[in-house]
Amino acid sequence: MTSGDQFEPSTKTVNSLAIVEAVANREGVPALQLQPPLYEAVDPDALDTLLTTERSVSQSPITIQFEYAGYRIIVDSDDEFRIE
């Protein structure tokens, strides 16, 4: 994969697990072996809640960016995310 890859998870919404799996795939390691754990970069439960709550409460777009495992993760409320 190249820098700035865009992903559409197989589930209906982006969630923390999809992000971990995509970064692990890029790193060539199983998701459970990825270091550091996602919770050291962002609260996974809060991320999942924010993304699902935002979609159900408002049609306003939302974008969340954070650094994880040496990558910039950009999550959009249109159910896609990018790894740069």
MOPEPE-V286614 format. One record per residue. RES is the residue in one small letter. SS is DSSP state (~ for helix, > for strand, _ for the rest). OMEGA is omega in degrees with one decimal (NA if undefined). D_FIRST is the distance of its C-alpha to the first C-alpha in Angstrom with 1 decimal. Layout:
BEGIN
RES	SS	OMEGA	D_FIRST
RES	SS	OMEGA	D_FIRST
END
This chain:
BEGIN
m	_	-179.1	0.0
t	_	178.9	3.7
s	_	178.5	6.8
g	_	178.1	8.6
d	>	178.5	6.6
q	>	-176.2	9.7
f	>	168.8	10.9
e	_	-177.9	14.3
p	_	-180.0	15.6
s	_	175.7	17.8
t	_	-176.5	20.7
k	_	179.6	22.6
t	_	174.1	21.8
v	_	175.1	19.1
n	_	-176.1	20.2
s	~	179.6	19.6
l	~	178.4	18.7
a	~	179.0	15.8
i	~	179.2	14.5
v	~	-179.5	15.2
e	~	-179.9	13.6
a	~	178.4	10.2
v	~	177.9	10.5
a	~	177.5	11.9
n	~	179.0	9.2
r	~	-179.4	6.8
e	~	179.3	10.0
g	_	178.9	10.9
v	_	174.2	14.2
p	_	-177.3	16.3
a	~	-178.6	16.6
l	~	179.3	20.2
q	~	-178.2	19.5
l	_	179.2	17.2
q	_	-2.2	19.2
p	_	175.8	20.6
p	_	-177.3	21.4
l	~	-176.2	20.4
y	~	174.8	24.2
e	~	179.0	24.3
a	_	-176.2	22.2
v	_	177.1	23.5
d	_	-175.9	25.9
p	~	179.3	24.0
d	~	178.7	27.2
a	~	178.1	27.9
l	~	179.6	24.4
d	~	-179.6	24.8
t	~	-179.9	28.4
l	~	-178.5	27.7
l	~	-178.6	25.1
t	~	178.3	27.4
t	~	-179.0	30.6
e	~	-179.4	29.5
r	~	-174.8	28.7
s	~	-176.4	32.0
v	~	-172.0	34.2
s	_	174.5	33.1
q	_	178.3	31.3
s	_	179.6	30.4
p	_	177.1	26.8
i	_	175.4	25.3
t	>	178.5	22.3
i	>	177.5	21.6
q	>	174.6	19.7
f	>	177.8	19.5
e	>	178.7	18.1
y	>	176.0	16.7
a	_	178.7	15.7
g	_	179.8	15.1
y	>	168.9	12.9
r	>	178.8	14.6
i	>	179.3	14.5
i	>	-177.2	16.0
v	>	178.6	17.7
d	>	-178.9	19.7
s	_	176.3	22.7
d	_	175.3	21.5
d	_	175.0	19.5
e	>	171.7	16.0
f	>	-179.5	14.1
r	>	174.0	11.4
i	>	179.9	9.7
e	_	NA	10.4
END
